[in-house]
Every structure is written in C-alpha cells, then in structure tokens.
C-alpha cells in the first residue's frame, strides 16, 4: 500500500431542484389555484472517518466530487426529492483546510466522525408560494440554488500516542516490529523506511497503544532535507517521544543533539513533548562502551538513558514499563488541564449568570 498523506480535492454540493409552476384543475376544486411544489434540496458532501484507512491514496487520481442534485417540485404541491449526500471516507487524523483561505475547516480524529464540507443548495419555490390577494394565479417559480463549491486540502497526521524518532538506521523499524505485529521493511542502510509505520503494542492491562516510527529525520529536516520535512507533522499528535540513538554510530551524542535541534527548529510544541532516550544496538558493543555512551548522554540530557537491543529484545521490557508510566502521567496531566480549562469557563460565566438573575 502506498502512503499518501496530502491531497487536494474539489467538492460541490448538489444543486437544489427547481420549483414548479402548475395549477389545479380537478373537477371538484372550483377555486383551482397554483399547485406547483418546491424543489428538493441538493445533497451535501460529507467526510466520515474510517478506522480501516491509513492513507489518502484514494484521492491520488480522484480529485472532484459532487453530491446528487435535488429533483424538481411536483404538481399538487408535492416537494421534489432531496439529493443523496455524498459520503467520502477518510482516515482518522485527517485535517481539512480551505485552499482559498487556508482556514482550518475541520480536524477529524474520532472513528465515525462526520463533517459537512460542501452543503447542498436549497430547492426553488413553486408558484404556490407566490399566491397573494393581488396575484391569485402566479405564474412564477424559482430555480434551485447551486450547492457550495469548495477546494480543500486534506492532510493526514497519524494518531499515535508514542512517536519513535532518531536518525536513519537507528533501529526504529526493528524496534516497532519487535514490540508489535507490524512488519516494516528493515535493512542495514539509511532511509530504508520511506513511510511512517504504525504498530499496536499491548499494555499489561490488555489495552493497545499505537506506536509510530517516524522516518527520515536528518539535519535540515525542518527545511526539507531528507524525508523528515514530510513526516515531522506526524509526531505533532503524539503524547510522548522515544528517541533512539544508534550506539554503534561514530558520535551518538552528536546524533542525539542533531535530532533535538530539528525538533526545536520545527516547533509546534515538539521540544516540550515528554521524551525518553534509549541507546540501541547494545548487543554489538562491549559493556564498557555502552557505559561510556550512556554517561555522556546522561550528562547532556540530565535524564535516565535506557540501554536496549531491538533485535534481541534486551532491555525492552524495562523501556516499556517506563513508557507506560510516563504515558499514564501525561494522560493524567492532560485530563487535569482539560478539567481546569472547563472550570475556568464556568468561573468566568458565573458572575454573568448572577447579574442576569439579580
């Protein structure tokens, strides 16, 4: 499956049906009069999230979508049938931007979430709506109104709680294949991973947590170097980052600092994201060498440095325990912030309510 995380499409709501000009001529309706019905409403273009989708590949060749038009009004004051909505399925984590204004139209993150991006047009009024004391036999009706036409850009930001970052060939894909059922391509050369890989890792409680392997981060990634510029956006939604450093690299400390500088340059809150640091490929080093690298990294970061081998699973259990603990703390902090924000809104509105009541 090819990974596509951006697409531009044009959507158009259906045109409302025309109103009808008609008159009653039944045998037992002596007054007669206008009886033209209103046209049906045009269908809307609706985006709906589907958990089975992981890419915007469906929009690579299909760029224009139009909902069904409403039908014309009928005689005897019958309203025309409304056009069917056009349902377009997109992956969870899709953002929708208006191409003309660059306004964020919607952010679809929940399964089954719906967003109407191009409403259908109203149906035209039939001549019965123009009946008046002055005009007892109106011969006018309205045409249906066209639906909204909109050019939008779809951007996919993967929904993963844990983002695995590091220089190419640090062992990110190997780690995610070891911890989950994901089977990404793994090889001993840089840029093996050309698309983000997702894997579900089971917690001790049985719940699944989504890990994302973010490919191609190198020096200058935020400026478009390598592959990182295309995929940095996918770690914006993660709750914590796992930074893998290749212990067999020439200068692991410099590699760590390179990635950190890219996060700072990119911004979007990534430098402040909770983060764990692990030295990978320790099975290829002597214990003394691992101790020296860990000591240097600890001096730079001031944090605990984990030692793992993704291939042999050495040290991965301890690392996972630290991830679960930090993830629980992060979730608790986010819930506390949300509760505080909600209470602040209540406190702000309370004086207004008292004023109105008094």
Protein Blocks (a to p, Z undefined) as FASTA:
>chain_A
ZZdfbdcddddddddddddddddfbfklmngpafbdcddddddddddddfkbcbfklmmm
mmbdcddddddddehhiacdddddddddddehiacddfklopafbdcfbghiacdfbdcd
dddddfklmgcfklmbccbdcddddddddddddddddddfbdceddehilmmmmmmmmmm
bdcdddfbehkbmbdcddddddfkopacdddddehiaehklnopajllmmmmmmmmpmbd
cddddfkbmblmlmmmmmmmmmmmnnnolmmpccddddehklmpcfklmmmmmmmmmmmn
opacddddfklopoklmmmmmmmmmmmmmmmmmmmmmmmmmmmmmmmmmmmmmmmmZZ
